[in-house]
Amino acid sequence: LKRQGVVCRGCCRAPCLPASAMPPATLSRSSRWLSHVLLLSVVLAAAWAAEVAKGSSSQLMEALDAALTEDEARVLLEPKMTELKSLDSQVVEKVVLRQWWTLARDLVSKSHEQKVDLSFAVRKAVRVLKDEADELLRTLNPKYGQAQQVSPAFQWAQNDTCIFLTIKYTVRWNAPGALEVTEPSVNMTGNIFNFSGLGKHSNNKYRYFLSINLFDNIDAQLSTWSAASVGKLSVTLRKKWARKWPRLLGEKKAKIGNMHVWMEMQEKLESTLSGLSSVSNSPITCAATEKLYCVATDTCKKLDGCAQCPGKTEPDEKAHLCAGKPTEKASLSFQDADMDEFQLGGDVKVLKAKNDFDVDTYAVFWGKSDTAKLESADGKEMLVGEAKAVGTDVEIKIPQNTKMPDGATHLLVFSRNLYGEFSSPGSVLLKDASLPKAKPGGLQFQDEDGGQNLVKGRVTILRAENEEKIAEYSLHWGKSATRRTGSGSFISDVRKEAGKDVSHWISSQKPPDGASHLLVFSKNEFGDYPSPASIQLVDRTKPCLTFGEDSCPVGVQATADEDADPQQAKAKLTVTRAKNEEKLDKYRLYWGKEACTKDVGSSAKNGGLIRDLKITDEMEVELPADTRIPDGTTHILVFSHAPLLGESEFCASVPFEDNKSGASEEKKEL
């Protein structure tokens, strides 16, 4: 039917029609339907082929398991030898594991010819065989099944807050050992550190066990350990009190034969211990003599001797301490990150007490002064939050949109423990972060530089309608009336003067690329008001900046000198105006020592100004008799001039000759 151009329409009862007789829409739908059928057929065929291949591999594996000899296995694999790419890696592993070495070598040889990589499967199987062989050798030792307990070698170092251990799975530091341990167990509590784990080395099993009675207590919750390094365990023990220990072990005379100082690490940490002296005692060492530890004096006191421990007069036999309230205050800092007025949010950073040995927590309160807590209507102290003392600075979060309590002026932090809190708090003044409430009233600026692409002049900033919360005004270059030019946009900050407009002088400079405006923002320590006041930059240039342009004087004429005396003139000068006088206010006439050209302008002047002619004046000047002519004058020059911007760079000129005939007559008479 397809060869005859006939298209069938499914199970429809209508007779099949030739393609030429079918509507175009029907042909299009039929084509799409055929495409979908063909695509589905391809997908199903691929899936079927994969299942067949999987089933084929599974059957081949079963056949290899049943093979009794290498020759039988070779017969099974012969059809696959020419297409190793299709051979499942499990089949290769099976050949190696059955130790059919000749067949395995043939497979590898064929893989090189066919550029098929069998290395992973071969290495994996060989490794399994090797491990089994090694295990067999280990069983020759009658004690192999029993793990021998040994103490691993370790090194230690310290900074002011932590003890660092690195434990090697070997009995001597410089000897080889197990690469890893199974069933690792680490327990830390009080001043006790315990580690155990099973390892294999040199055909022997070992149970590594290490127990250390430390010089002082640690914080188990903040201590960590990791078995990431090959053959080693890394441990960080957080000291309960940040200070320098004189030794690692609680007992002064105790020794562990395979313990070493970690010199390389200790050298790196030495800077953290600078200025610290080693303590002599701890609750652990004092407990050994049935005494209590006095932190303030670093001594051991008898059970009834805590009265002599400054600030710590309460005996705590369970903790082996002379206890009492904290003896030092912390400090704190806070910057409001919530920009809504009368609302606060952000992190309160508590800077720990210098010696926080006796501090359990830091409690932050709202304060009505720098020392007094703020109380609620029912007389309760208003707590912001509390953080555990961990030997470092801590943070307490004030959620965004927290209403600032009425009467709150400060945040206060108190050092606390079981016996109470230190009487004096650290404090910080509360500053409610909010932006200025209005933008500046406007900007005034007129370019006075006159140079092309250069500006200078005084910027006047009109004060904002509402100056509350404004500290200063920030002046920027803008690429539009609302957007700064970029990182180089900043010009200057100008202090607010209450009730007055302020100004800033911009010295001659080239604005950044793309700058089209001057912008000014209302500003305080928390940021800028979102929208600025602006003024468009107009690059006002001097007239006649290039030779022959419309703002240049067209020319100047001069009558012959009628004054016969040397260096004296009497003449009439006439200026021909510039074609465009829009930005001009006057013309300036000078004596000249050469003609004005495209290469010679101001340098042609010879002496002083003859006269200014306002553009509203007649363009004629009468030089009366006896007008002095500077020596060397050869021309009369005229320049155009614009207010604030100055005189043109180029000029027009006319030759002028000094009439010296009077001098000749005098000579004749003589």
Secondary structure, 3 states (H helix, E strand, C coil): CCCCCEECCCCCCCCCEEHHHCCHHHHHHHHHHHHHHHHHHHHHHHHHHHHHHHHHHHHHHHHHHHCCCHHHHHHHHHHHCCCHHHCCHHHHHHHHHCCCHHHHHHHHHHHHHHCCCCHHHHHHHHHHHHHHHHHHHHCCCCCCCCCEEECCEEEEEECCCEEEEEEECCCCCCCCCCCCCEEEEEEEECCEEEEEEEEEECCEEEEEEEEEEECCCEEEEEEEEECCCCCEEEEEEEECCCCCCCCCECCCCCCCCCEEECHHHHHHHHHHHCCCCCCCCCHHHHHCCCCEEECCCCEEECCCCHHHCCCCCEEECCCCEEECCCCCCCEEEECCCCCCCCEEEEEEEEECCCCCCCCCEEEEEEECCCCCECECCCCCECEEEEEECCCCCEEEEEEEEEECCCCCCEEEEEEEECCEECCCCEEEECCCCCCCCCCCCEEECCCCCECCCCEEEEEEEECCCCCCCCCEEEEEEECCCCCECCCCCEEEEEECCCCCCEEEEEEEECCCCCCCEEEEEEEECCEECCCCEEEECCCCECCCCCCCCCCCCCEEEECCCCCCCCCEEEEEEEEECCCCCCCCCEEEEEEECCCCCCCCCHHHEEEEEEEEEECCCCCEEEEEEEEECCCCCCEEEEEEEECCCEECCCCEEEECCCCCHHHHHHHHHC
